[in-house]
Amino acid sequence: MTPRSFPHSGLIPQPNDKENLLNYHFDKPGTAPGTLKIEANASPTDIVLIDYNEANASRLSLETPEACSPYLNSESVSWVDVVGLGNEEILQRLGQVFQLHPLILEGVVNVPQRPKVEYYDDQLVIIALMVMPKPDEDGFWSEQVSFVLGKNYLLTVQEELLRDCFEPVRTRIRTNTGRVRKTGADYLAYALLDAVIDEFFPVLEDYGERIEDLEDEVILNPTPHTLEKIYQVRRELLALRRAIWPQRSAINSLIRDGSSLISADVQIYLRDCYDHTIQVLDMVETYRELASSLMDVYLSSVGHKMNEIMKVLTIISTIFIPLTFIAGVYGMNFKYMPELDWTWSYFVCWVVMMVISVVLFFFFWRRGWFKDFSSMRND
């Protein structure tokens, strides 16, 4: 075990980020229960231990899962943070050290799973989905984070290295601010779960701004690319809904059913966490309705533009129809036609056609059609 300082906050882009949460993991028919499926592009497994009490806190990088054993029954709170699911041997040994049921280990490793809460004799398992906004582009990162709560320890398992929303909690532990160093492992589990829920808010703020931009684009200059962007926003919001909805049910289960591992004091804090999930869900539903209405506005705007184009073409056609009629009549090759031998017939014909054009133009102008055309051209 080698001491290591707390990492600096920040996001490091990772390859192969999942763009949505629409498809949860499922095993192939006939697969034995407890079978682990390691993805080929999974990150290497790293184990970090944060051990603390009210007086002291330390952070260690553990080289083997067995190094966790002395901390599981200590009086201090031990947070074992496992990041990366690329080493099956280490994960299996970790399951033996923490005496994890094979189905727990399967749910932790075979990602993504539907968020849920599972109760065991001396352990409480929480599976959650964590989302984070991408710093330089639209959309969000998503990954599964699993919690295994014991009497004096908390095991968390994450998919990726150096990309989570737990840095504020680590800072509070390091600087001894707030209640986290004065409470047990159950409060630590609440603090991390609350950080996961709160991270939905900046993601949803980005979607609020995107929807506002799309509203302006739909009204002023709708294009087929606009329709693609609306569809993309609707799809991503559906993914967020599928991420937060079961997490709301999971937190509600913690409050309703309770557990001997969660104190009455932490139960009160979980109610606040539940309220946050309700707020997130309300925002997601509101933005989904706005995105759906944008589709209707887009179709109406495109139809309005088409009507304006047809109006312009109608004006042009209506003006030229009588002119075409006159030109067609006097363009016929009949020998005996009136006015053909008249000296001023050509000029009179032009005057008549110009008068007709001016009268029709004035008529359409009085109806206000040219104002509509001018506004459409400015748009």
Secondary structure, 3 states (H helix, E strand, C coil): CEECCCCCCCCCCCCCCCCCCCCCCCCCCCCCCCCCCCCCCCCCCEEEEEEECCCCEEEEEECCHHHHHHHHCCCCEEEEEEECCCCHHHHHHHHHHCCCCHHHHHHHHCCCCCCEEEECCCCEEEEEEEEEECCCCCCEEEEEEEEEECCCEEEEEECCCCCCCCHHHHHHHHHCCCCHHHCCHHHHHHHHHHHHHHCHHHHHHHHHHHHHHHHHHHHHCCCHHHHHHHHHHHHHHHHHHHHHHHHHHHHHHHHHHCCCCCCHHHHHHHHHHHHHHHHHHHHHHHHHHHHHHHHHHHHHHHHHHHHHHHHHHHHHHHHHHHHHHHHHHCCCCCCCCCCCCCCCHHHHHHHHHHHHHHHHHHHHHHCCHHHHHHHHHHC
